[in-house]
């Protein structure tokens, strides 16, 4: 598979820095110190329930599965009869970007958009929301009742370096703000072995004194614009991948696990708008490889299918799986 990396150079550089960031490590230390000082002088805003406020965040610059976790928790609470909503900062577009749109339109979850999380919380209170999930708010000035932080299983043994030496926004010591650690298993054994669970729990107790839950994103199905599943055997080949993600390699591995044999992958910037310029890049790839099917991540699907094209576009739907019921974890944290 050919990689057609169209991302801005900082995003491409992060991929290399994660493995070779020793040279910039001193700058990373300075960045981490600056982040700590900024947090100390910045006034913290506690969110006092009701409603119950739950932050889902991470240390890395995107790509750990925050939005699928938020969506999964929201759906689980809805099934229990709770009135659930999401507060999101949004990204670029007036509609908030791809992730809030996917939560709102595909899953029917109300989304409060805006950089002022406290204002979103106040609006949720007045609307009678019982559980408010804050997407990617671990670094914000608000302090939710429950703070969950996602780490990758490979970060357990060696936390990522801080920008610009690596992909982390803060040092690992800031994990102490969390109440629990959610470990995303990428390539390891599933479900986690007893040894892995012990290792995850030991890490959680060390960094925040909390508990650890593991989850994974498993490729589930290819879907068309009507949400019908499409068998890989019925694809019009050749197949090209296109994604606007922080970590496109994870999506590419998922596509290959589905049995796809893509000839190329077009990597666009995280939260790509799929505007005329980006669609031209995809069209060029489709023409160059004489491809007839384009496959993209589910969160990019809504934007891509709104564009007129001469090929079939399918979304790769992922299913989130937990090693244990996550609501048991939250019930223990809030005494419910």
N, C-alpha and C positions, 0 to 999 in steps of 0.2 A: 504494500500500500504506500503510495506517495503522499507525503505530508506537504500541503500547501499552506504554510503559516503566514496569514495576513494580519496577525495581531500587531499592535504597536510594539516598538522595541523594548519598553520596560517589562511587558508581559513575557516576551520571549526570553529576556535576560533572567527573569526569576527562575525559569526552568533550569538554567545553567548554574545560577548562584546557589540553588539548593544543594547541589552536589559539589560546587567549587567556590564557596563563599568565604573561604578562610582569609583571603586578602582584604576583604571589606569588613571583616569581623570587628575591628575597632570602631568603624562608623556605626555598625549595628549596636554596639554597647552605648554609644552616645545617643542614638535614636531611642533606645530603651530607657535611658536615664531621662531624656526629655519627655517621654510619654508618662513616666512616673511623676515627674515634677508637675506636668500639666494636670494630671489627675488630682494631685494634692491641692493645687490652688483653685481648681474648678469646683464650683459648688455642686454637691450631689443632691439630686431630687429623689427622695424615697417615694415609691408609689404604695400608698396604704390601701389595702383591700377593704371593702369590695370595690371593683371586682378583683378576683385573683389575677395577679400579673405574673407572667412567666417569660423570661428572656431566653432566647435560643441564639447563641453566638459562638464565636471561635477566635483563635489567635491568628489564623492564617488569612491571607488576602483571598477570600473566596474559595469555592471548590470543595467544601467538606460535607455538603448535604443539608444545610440549614433549612432551606425552603421545604424539601420533602419531609423533614422532621416536624416543622411547624404544621404542615398540611396534615400529617398523620395524627399528631396530637389533637388538632382541631376536630378532625373527623371522629376520633374516638370519644372526645368529650360531647360532641353533638349527639352521638348514639346513646350517651348516658342522659340525654335530655337537658344538657347545659346550653345556654346561649353563649356562643363563642364568637370572637372576632380577632382580627390580626391588626397590629399597628406596624406600619412599614414606612421607612424613610422614603422609599421609592428610588428610582434612578433615571435621571435625564428627562424622560418623557413626562408630559403633563399627566398622563394616565398612570404614572408610577413605574413604567417599564414592564418587562416580560413577566417577572415573578409575581407581583401583586395582581396583574391581569389574569394570570393563570389561576391563582388562588380564588379570585373573585368570580371569574367567568366559568371555569371548568369545575370547581368544587363547590361553588355557591357560598363561600365563606366571606362575610363582610370584611372589608379592608379599610382602615383609616390611614390615609396617606398624609405625610408631612414630616419635616425634620424635627418638629417640636413634639416629642413623645409624651410629655406631660399634658399637652393640650389634647392629644389623641386619647390619653387615659381619661381625662375629664369628660370628653365627649362620650366615651364608652360608658362611663358611669351614668350619665344622663340618659343614655339609650337602653339601660338595663342589662348591659353585657355582664355575664357572670364570670367568664374567663377571657382575659386579654393576653394574646401571645404577641410578644415583641420580636420581630424578625431582625436578626443581626444587630442587637443593641448592647452587646457585651461591653463595647468601648464607649457607649454614650454616657451622658451625665446622669441619666435616670437610674434608679436602683429598684429593680423589680423584687417582688416578694420571694420568688424562686428564680435563681439564675443557673441555667444549664449551659455547659460549654462543650463543644464537640472537638475531639482530637482524633487523629488518625492512628490506627494501631501501630504504625511504624514510628509515630511521634512519642510513643510511650518510653522507648529506650533512649531516644535522642530528640529532644524538642527542637523545632525549627529555629534557625537563626533569625534575628530581627532585621527588618529592612535597614539599609539596602543590601545587607549580606545574605539575606534569605527572605522567605515569604511571610514571616510573622509580623504582626502589627505591634505586638507588645512582647515583653519577656515572659518566660514560663512562670515566673514568680507571681504574675497577676492572676494566675488560675486560682489563687486563694480566695478571690471574690466569689467563686462559683459555689453552688450548693451541691452539685453533682456533676459527674463527667459522663458524657455520652461518647463511647468509643466506636468510630466507624471502622468496621473490618473491610479491607479492600481485597486483598488477595489471600488471606489466611483461611484456615479451616473454619467451616461453618456447620453447626453452631460452634462457638468457642469451646475449646477443651477446658477441663477443670484447671489446668495449669495456666491457660490464657486468662480465664476469669479471675484467678488468684492474682495474676500479674496486673490486670486492669484495676482490680479493687485496691491492691497495694498502692498503685499510682494515685488513684483518687484520694485515698486516705492521706497520702504524703502531701499532695498539692493543696487540698482544700478540706480534708477531714470528712469528705462526703462519700457517696456511693457511686459505683460505676455500672452503667448499662451498655451493652454492645448492640449495634445494629449494622445492617448492610443494605445496599441498594442492589437489588437483583434485576437484571433485564427480564421483563415480563412478556411483552408483546409488541409487535409493530401494528400501528393503527392508522386508518385513513381519516379523511376530514369528517366522516360520519361516525367516528369512533368504532368502526368495525375492525376486527383483527384480520391481519393479512399474513398468510403463511409465507415463510421465506421461499418455499418452493414455487410460489406464484409470482415472485418479483420479476419485474422487467429489468434485465441486466444489460450492461454493467451498472454497478451501484456506486454512487459517490456519497460521502458523508459531509455534513456541514454543521458547524456548531458555533455558538457564541457563549463560551463558558470560560471560567477561570482555569479549569484543568481539563482541557479537551481530551487528554489521553485516557481519562477514566471512561468517558463516553465511547471512545474508539474501542477500548477493550470490551465494553459491554456489547457493542455491535458485533464484534467478532465472536463473542460467546453465544450470541443469538444464531450463529451459523452464517452470518453474512461474510462475504469475501469482497469488501470494497476495494476499488482500484485507486481511490484517492480520498483524502480528507481535507476539507477547507476549514482552517481554523481562523475564526473571526474574533474580535475583541469581546470580552465578557460584557453581557448586557447589550450585545449588538442590536442596532435598530433595524438591520436589514433594509437599509435605504437603497437608492438607485445605484450608488457606487458599489455597495457590498453585494447586491444582487447581480451586478455585472460581473463581479469576480466569480460568483458561483456559476453564472451562465457560461463564462469562459471555460471553467473546469468541466462542466457538463459537455460542452462542445468538444473540448480537447480530447476527453476520454470517451466520447461518443456514448455517454451514459444516458440511461432512460429512467432511472429512479434515484431520487435524492432522499436520504434518511437523516433526520435531525433529532435532537433531544426533545422531550415532551414540552419543556418550558419554552423552547424556541418555535415550536410547531405552529402556534396561533399566528405569529407574525409572518412566518414563511408561507403559510397557506393563504394568506390574504393577498399575496402577490400573484399576478397572472404569469404563468410559466408554460413551457412546452414539455414538461416532464411530470412524472408522478412523484408527489412528495408524501412521505410517510413519517410518522413520529415514533420514536422508540420510547415506550412506556416502561418505567421502572417500578418495581414493587419494593416497599420498605419493609424489612423484617427485623424484629427484635429478638434478643435471646430470652427476654422475659417481658411481661406486660409492663409498659412504661408508666401506666397510670398507678400501678402499685408503688413505684418509686415516688411519684408526685404526692400520692396520698400519705406516704410516710413523711415526706418533707413538710407538708402543710398540716399534718395531724388530722386528716380527713377520715 
